Amino acid sequence: MVSSHAVDYCASRSAATPLLAQENARTLTPTHPSRFRRWAKRGALALFAAALFAGAASMLLPNVPLNQDRSTSSDDRVVGAVHMHTRLSDGSGTVDDLVEAAVSEGLDFIVVSDHNTAEPTRYEYRRGVLVIVAEELSAPTGHVMLLDVDTVRASEPDSTDRAFGFPLHRPLGDAGLLLVSHPNGRRYWRDRSLSTVDGAEIWNADSEWRNDTVLDWIEALTLLPFRPALGMMALVDRPDRNLALIDSVSAVRDIATTCAVDAHARIRITDDFLIPFPSYRMTLGLVQHHLRLTEPLTGDAERDGAIVTESLRRGEGYCAIGGVADAAAVRIEAAGEELIVAVPPAVESARIRIYRDGTLVEDREGPELRLPVSEPGSYRVEIDVRARLLRARRLPWILSAPIRVGRSPDDPPTSVLGGFEDDYGNRHEISDTVWQDVGTRYRVEEWRASQQYLIARLDDASAPGATAWARIDWVLLGDESPWAWAFCISDWDARTYAEARASGTADRTDLRTGCGGFPFSRMRPIP
């Protein structure tokens, strides 16, 4: 049975009233042709002079190549690029073209992910680069990369095929990797709890340039002909919405993250005319994944592909974007009761910020930061630097994967503990042992935070003699402030613990009707 004490959280939007046509439009006096030509010539000359001036000015800027030191690999670390396309889908080049770019940028591995190939993942070495040929699937809820998930297309459907549009046969946490592509890009991922996948891209190059300002584009286009590396850096900014999503999910369970080049090397002018821009080398040099390996590579493509995929799934390493120094020399690790972050001394303008469960806990400039870890949680590190392009500003450089410290993935998550108010205006007090609703008190028997549900029993104090068990599923909303999360009582009168646990029918991909035909109830913190 399903609780119905929730209301539809999606408010209907009123239709916009069309603008009225102007009845008395002003008649413009035609410009004299010769005068117009003079203005056009003057404008063209002014633009040409401005471009020459900007180009000359850019030559005076410090030379900041993307990733200065390319000797970055070691026995326990490799550097690679994830998410790129060839002519097999919507790219302009071949796998050999991608390998050529990877060799030029000193990469150890690349992940090629053409759309909807429906082929098993394969691995091979080309010119010393480990090539992982995966797939980017176009699902009803968005795009998702499939790595080493050859059992994903099965003959028998299960509850997760609503999200993917095909039968899925793979429990989360098994071998392989499901990663959401551009979760806040054009193909917005609807399931904000990421409940059916292992993780998501924390930064996507193809999505980020789409939200830049006109001033950013003027700066980039001015620099590109003279200093391509600086021109690409001008389009880099902090992926605020992706980081908020990652923080909300990693607060309750382990999550894999990666940074994606999403390289296509093409701008389509017509169906028959494409411009191969930005080039594969430009995008593969812009954002790279520094991956800490679970074990050293062996030289065997199949074995090494499995090692890289497992290391990505476990969320090892960090992303380097538009690097201004040797990103491989960056140190980010939890050692004992400290979280240690260190950057090369040459990076004088580094600012280190550390977040715990999405809350900023330390912000400091300097080459090193040692943070005593006094509270358990999911920690994440950001490092930005001062960049002098045509405008002086700070740009993100390092984005780490979440680092879990001192807490099991199934411990009660802090994001759903405390006082909350639901859509009805009812108050809820939730602790690690009790969920107090209006007139109902549940005693929490088991938390399954990694799968976002709990098992509880009705407390005798609120219902004397009651023996009913309940299962409550929840989903984090991430970017729907003030609403922090939503819940569904999937079963409230199960006779046994086993019956309650087996009643997980909530569909987190459809918050309007996914609670047995009813909407999930949204929750906002009580100040």
Secondary structure, 3 states (H helix, E strand, C coil): CCCCCCCCCCCCCCCCCCCCCCCCCCCCCCCCHHHHHHHHHHHHHHHHHHHHHHHHHHHCCCCCCCCCCCCCCCCCEEEEEEEECCCCCCCCCCHHHHHHHHHHCCCCEEEECCECCCCCCEEEEECCEEEEECEEEEECCEEEEEECCCCCECCCCCCCHHHHCCCECCCCCCCCEEEECCCCCCCCCCCCCCCCCCEEEEEEHHHHHHHCCHHHHHHHHHHCCCCHHHHHHCCCCCCHHHHHHHHHHHCCCCCEEEEEEEECCCEEEECCEEECCCCHHHHHHHEEEEEECCCCCCCCHHHHHHHHHHHHHCCCCEEEECCCCCHHHCEEEEECCEEEEECCCCCCCCEEEEEECCEEEEEEECCEEEEECCCCEEEEEEEEEEEECCCEEEEEEEEECCEEECCCCCCCCHHHCEEEEECCCCEEEECCCEEECCCCEEEEEEEEHHHCEEEEEECCCCCCCCCCEEEEEEEEEEEECCEEEEEEEEEEEECCHHHHHCCCCCCCCCCCCCECCECCEEEEECC
